[in-house]
Amino acid sequence: MTQHQRIRQQLQQLEALLREHNLWQSCEPDASAFASTQPFCMDTLEPFEWLQWVLIPRLHALLDSQQPLPDTFAITPYYEMALDAAHPHRAIVLVHLQQLDALFAGENT
């Protein structure tokens, strides 16, 4: 399996996890939420919204068009800080994000 295939598979697993735990939204945020200049749109989107509406679709678009993938990629540190330690799904989401980060680092997970 290629790196691109492993990344796509990890994105699909992340989406399935979000759906399974009712963290996937049916309505897209207002367009103005995407105009943020802050990393992760932290001033306009909640962390799970950013995964659903920004990260997952953008990475799929890069994969679909066979564009180069980012050389450096690490979103887990942000989510370690952004997700409250008491969040019931924090640990499992962080595991999935760590696996995604590892794929971009060229590690096999």
C-alpha positions in Angstrom: 0.0 0.0 0.0 1.4 3.4 -0.9 1.7 6.4 1.4 -1.2 8.1 -0.4 -3.4 5.0 0.1 -2.5 4.8 3.8 -3.3 8.4 4.3 -6.6 8.1 2.5 -7.4 5.1 4.6 -6.5 7.0 7.8 -8.7 9.9 6.7 -11.6 7.5 6.2 -11.1 5.9 9.6 -11.0 9.4 11.2 -14.3 10.3 9.5 -15.8 7.0 10.6 -14.7 7.7 14.1 -16.2 11.2 14.1 -19.5 9.8 12.7 -19.6 6.9 15.2 -19.3 9.3 18.1 -21.7 11.9 16.8 -19.0 14.4 16.2 -19.8 14.8 12.5 -22.1 17.6 11.6 -24.8 17.6 8.9 -24.7 21.4 8.3 -21.7 23.2 7.1 -20.7 26.3 9.1 -21.3 29.7 7.6 -18.8 30.7 4.8 -17.4 33.4 7.0 -16.0 30.8 9.4 -13.6 29.7 6.7 -12.2 33.2 6.2 -10.3 33.0 9.5 -6.6 33.9 9.4 -5.9 31.9 12.6 -4.3 28.4 12.4 -7.0 25.7 12.5 -9.6 28.5 12.2 -9.5 28.4 16.0 -11.4 31.7 16.3 -14.3 30.6 14.1 -14.5 26.7 14.2 -14.5 24.2 16.9 -11.7 21.6 16.6 -13.9 18.8 15.3 -15.5 21.2 12.8 -12.0 22.0 11.4 -11.3 18.3 10.9 -14.5 17.7 9.1 -14.8 20.9 7.0 -11.1 21.7 6.4 -8.6 19.0 7.0 -10.3 15.9 5.7 -11.7 17.5 2.4 -8.4 19.3 1.6 -6.3 16.2 2.1 -8.7 14.2 0.0 -8.5 16.9 -2.7 -4.7 16.7 -2.7 -4.8 12.9 -2.9 -7.5 13.0 -5.7 -5.4 15.4 -7.8 -2.2 13.6 -7.0 -0.7 16.9 -5.7 2.4 16.8 -3.5 1.6 16.3 0.1 2.9 18.5 2.9 6.5 17.7 3.9 5.8 18.6 7.5 2.5 17.8 9.2 1.7 17.6 12.8 -1.8 18.4 14.0 -1.8 16.2 17.2 -0.1 18.8 19.4 -2.9 21.3 18.6 -5.5 18.8 19.5 -3.8 17.8 22.7 -4.2 21.4 23.8 -7.6 22.1 22.1 -9.5 19.2 23.4 -10.5 19.3 27.0 -8.8 16.5 29.0 -12.3 15.4 30.2 -13.6 15.1 26.6 -15.0 11.5 26.4 -13.5 10.9 22.9 -10.2 12.8 23.4 -7.9 9.7 23.7 -9.3 7.8 20.7 -9.2 10.9 18.5 -5.6 11.7 19.5 -4.6 8.1 18.6 -6.1 8.6 15.1 -4.4 12.0 14.6 -1.0 10.6 15.8 -1.3 7.9 13.2 -2.1 10.4 10.5 0.9 12.5 11.6 3.1 9.4 11.5 2.1 8.7 7.9 3.2 12.2 6.9 6.5 11.6 8.7 6.9 8.5 6.5 6.4 6.1 9.4 4.3 3.0 9.1 1.5 2.8 11.6 
